[in-house]
């Protein structure tokens, strides 16, 4: 075994370890988001409105300009405030 083979082996080993550590770090950073999402799902299924939950907003009161407006027959509103099929 030459020094070139030893060097390549060491570099490959450290590369694999670095990749593994980066993947574990990424997975661990997502755990709190997964826990919050799971708690939200459980709360929605049980009907609880626990702390930190937002009340459901009625339809058509969203700040999104493309949200459907129940007063407009359910058509999405564009920038000019008219339905998509209207000029």
VENZI-V587189 format. One record per residue. N is the residue number from 1. RES is the residue in one letter. SS is DSSP state (2 for helix, 1 for strand, 0 for the rest). PHI is phi in radians with two decimals (none if undefined). Layout:
BEGIN
N & RES & SS & PHI
N & RES & SS & PHI
END
This chain:
BEGIN
1 & X & 0 & none
2 & X & 0 & -1.57
3 & X & 2 & -1.14
4 & X & 2 & -1.11
5 & X & 2 & -1.16
6 & X & 2 & -1.11
7 & X & 2 & -1.11
8 & X & 2 & -1.11
9 & X & 2 & -1.09
10 & X & 2 & -1.12
11 & X & 2 & -1.09
12 & X & 2 & -1.14
13 & X & 2 & -1.12
14 & X & 2 & -1.17
15 & X & 2 & -1.12
16 & X & 2 & -1.12
17 & X & 2 & -1.12
18 & X & 2 & -1.10
19 & X & 2 & -1.10
20 & X & 2 & -1.08
21 & X & 2 & -1.13
22 & X & 2 & -1.14
23 & X & 2 & -1.16
24 & X & 2 & -1.14
25 & X & 2 & -1.08
26 & X & 2 & -1.12
27 & X & 2 & -1.11
28 & X & 2 & -1.18
29 & X & 2 & -1.27
30 & X & 2 & -1.57
31 & X & 2 & -1.04
32 & X & 2 & -1.05
33 & X & 2 & -1.13
34 & X & 2 & -1.15
35 & X & 2 & -1.12
36 & X & 2 & -1.08
37 & X & 2 & -1.13
38 & X & 2 & -1.14
39 & X & 2 & -1.12
40 & X & 2 & -1.13
41 & X & 2 & -1.10
42 & X & 2 & -1.08
43 & X & 2 & -1.14
44 & X & 2 & -1.15
45 & X & 2 & -1.22
46 & X & 2 & -1.50
47 & X & 0 & 1.50
48 & X & 0 & -1.31
49 & X & 0 & -2.05
50 & X & 0 & -1.33
51 & X & 0 & -1.15
52 & X & 0 & 1.51
53 & X & 0 & -1.69
54 & X & 0 & -1.68
55 & X & 0 & -1.18
56 & X & 0 & -1.23
57 & X & 0 & -1.47
58 & X & 0 & -1.12
59 & X & 0 & -1.16
60 & X & 0 & 1.58
61 & X & 0 & -1.87
62 & X & 0 & -1.24
63 & X & 0 & -1.37
64 & X & 0 & -1.24
65 & X & 0 & -1.18
66 & X & 0 & -1.73
67 & X & 0 & -1.21
68 & X & 1 & -1.30
69 & X & 0 & -1.93
70 & X & 2 & -1.21
71 & X & 2 & -1.37
72 & X & 2 & -1.90
73 & X & 0 & 1.28
74 & X & 0 & 1.47
75 & X & 0 & -1.35
76 & X & 1 & -1.26
77 & X & 1 & -1.67
78 & X & 0 & -1.61
79 & X & 0 & -1.17
80 & X & 0 & -1.52
81 & X & 0 & 1.48
82 & X & 0 & -1.84
83 & X & 1 & -1.17
84 & X & 0 & -1.15
85 & X & 0 & -1.50
86 & X & 0 & -1.64
87 & X & 0 & -1.28
END
